[in-house]
């Protein structure tokens, strides 16, 4: 498997975890020390994975509302053997997200180390 395919697979699992509101699935793709942040909320929203996963568990999943999947990988770039960056888009409810995901490869597995995102509200 190529590194591009490996990172794409991680992103696919990431999208599945968001769509199903499945924190256990997301825990397989996020590094345990990853950060989650956005400046679209005031004050700046910053969470550790221990803070983020309980939020996911409490969500009503897009799947349960029969929402169409709106997730796409826009780009993947590599800075070396163990560092990658992905720009992805997805939607939950009436919110569209642009996620900047920084990935690291440790123990021969790619994991998301940082999720920095932008939110826009979609018209009904």
Helices and strands as residue ranges (DSSP letters): H 3-20, H 23-27, E 30-38, E 45-48, H 49-58, G 63-65, E 72-78, E 83-92, E 95-106, E 109-121
